[in-house]
Amino acid sequence: MSQHIVLSADATTGDRGERLLARGEQVALRVWEHEPAGESSPEHANDYEYVAYVTDGLMRVRVGEADPVEVGVGDSYVVPAGTPYTFEIVERASVVEAVAPPPALN
């Protein structure tokens, strides 16, 4: 069953430190808050698609074979399911993501 309303105080924390927000059958919302500069992720792919919106800070993101791009406040990007990508946090950043389909709950 989906939670239709998730108050900030009720948001849980995921395995990697992200805050898990509202989720439905087809999409889930999560937020990464105050991720530290210098954090990075090796190239990998997920079995879900997600769109991301940067609310704070600066990141360098590479999706697929494209060149890396710096994305900052107000910028957004999409990572299709199965597409390799990497990121590096250039300045402490916060990012809101919508994930489809939602990952399984633990």
C-alpha positions as CSV (number, residue, x, y, z in Angstrom):
1,M,0.0,0.0,0.0
2,S,1.2,3.5,-0.8
3,Q,1.6,6.3,1.6
4,H,-0.2,9.2,0.1
5,I,1.2,11.9,2.5
6,V,4.6,11.7,4.1
7,L,5.3,14.5,6.6
8,S,8.9,15.6,6.9
9,A,9.1,14.3,10.4
10,D,7.9,10.9,9.2
11,A,10.4,10.5,6.3
12,T,12.6,7.5,6.8
13,T,16.3,7.2,5.8
14,G,17.4,4.7,3.1
15,D,20.4,2.4,3.1
16,R,22.7,5.1,1.6
17,G,21.6,8.1,3.7
18,E,18.9,9.4,1.4
19,R,15.5,10.5,2.9
20,L,12.7,8.5,1.5
21,L,9.6,10.6,0.8
22,A,6.2,9.8,-0.8
23,R,6.0,6.8,-3.0
24,G,3.3,5.3,-5.2
25,E,3.1,2.1,-7.3
26,Q,5.0,3.6,-10.2
27,V,7.3,6.3,-8.7
28,A,9.1,7.2,-5.5
29,L,10.5,10.5,-4.3
30,R,13.7,10.8,-2.4
31,V,16.2,13.5,-1.4
32,W,19.9,13.5,-0.8
33,E,20.7,16.4,1.6
34,H,24.0,18.1,2.1
35,E,26.1,15.5,0.3
36,P,29.8,16.5,1.0
37,A,32.1,17.9,-1.7
38,G,34.5,15.3,-3.0
39,E,32.0,12.4,-2.8
40,S,31.8,10.5,-6.0
41,S,30.3,7.4,-7.5
42,P,32.1,5.0,-9.9
43,E,30.4,4.3,-13.2
44,H,27.3,2.1,-12.6
45,A,23.8,1.5,-13.9
46,N,20.5,1.0,-12.1
47,D,17.5,-1.1,-13.1
48,Y,15.2,2.0,-12.6
49,E,15.0,5.4,-14.3
50,Y,15.3,8.6,-12.3
51,V,15.1,12.3,-12.8
52,A,17.0,14.6,-10.5
53,Y,16.7,18.3,-9.5
54,V,19.6,20.1,-7.8
55,T,18.4,22.3,-5.0
56,D,21.8,23.3,-3.5
57,G,25.4,23.0,-4.5
58,L,27.3,21.8,-7.6
59,M,27.8,18.4,-9.1
60,R,29.6,17.0,-12.2
61,V,27.4,14.3,-13.8
62,R,28.1,12.0,-16.8
63,V,25.2,10.0,-18.3
64,G,26.0,7.3,-20.8
65,E,28.8,8.2,-23.3
66,A,28.2,12.0,-23.0
67,D,30.9,14.3,-21.6
68,P,30.5,15.2,-17.9
69,V,28.5,18.4,-17.2
70,E,28.4,20.6,-14.2
71,V,24.9,20.9,-12.8
72,G,23.9,23.4,-10.1
73,V,20.9,24.9,-8.4
74,G,17.9,24.8,-10.6
75,D,19.4,22.3,-13.0
76,S,18.0,18.8,-13.6
77,Y,19.0,15.6,-15.4
78,V,17.7,12.1,-16.2
79,V,19.4,8.8,-16.0
80,P,17.5,6.1,-18.0
81,A,17.3,2.6,-16.6
82,G,20.3,0.5,-17.6
83,T,22.4,3.5,-18.6
84,P,25.9,3.9,-17.0
85,Y,26.5,7.1,-15.2
86,T,28.9,8.7,-12.7
87,F,28.8,11.8,-10.5
88,E,31.1,13.9,-8.3
89,I,30.0,16.4,-5.8
90,V,32.0,19.6,-6.5
91,E,30.3,21.7,-3.8
92,R,28.1,20.3,-1.0
93,A,24.9,19.5,-2.7
94,S,21.3,18.5,-2.2
95,V,19.3,16.7,-4.9
96,V,15.7,15.7,-5.2
97,E,15.0,12.5,-7.2
98,A,11.9,10.8,-8.6
99,V,12.6,7.1,-9.2
100,A,10.5,4.9,-11.5
101,P,9.7,2.2,-10.8
102,P,10.4,2.6,-7.1
103,P,13.1,0.4,-5.6
104,A,11.8,-2.3,-3.3
105,L,11.5,-1.4,0.4
106,N,13.7,-3.3,2.9
